[in-house]
Amino acid sequence: MPLVSNGLERIVTIYVGNLSFQATEDDLREVFAEYGKVSRISLPTDRETGRKRGFAFVEMEDEAQEDQAISELDGAEWLGREIRVNKAKPREGGGGGGGGGRRNGGF
């Protein structure tokens, strides 16, 4: 059963790290579907090369199933790699950065 907060459905997101570059969305869906309903998978790629970046995000609808998947899959060997599986942390701050130098009034 999905979690509800303020009338909005809460989707649970799992971070999967140290993935094999050969892993596909279908591979991930197959593994995580053993633990519950998978609503979405994101497998980021490098903007310049198009290569997979070695991590993914898996969204599941049930927190108990998410916890079971994390507990059983974290540290497991999959496609020749020891994968890291944990709750995804929300993004920090708002991107952008740097801010330039000082602005002195010109004189």
WOTAGI-V416820 format. One line per field, one symbol per residue. burial: # if it has 16 or more other C-alpha atoms within 10 Angstrom, else .. Layout:
burial->???
//
This chain:
burial->..........##########..##...##..#..####..#.#........############.###.##..#........#####.....................
//
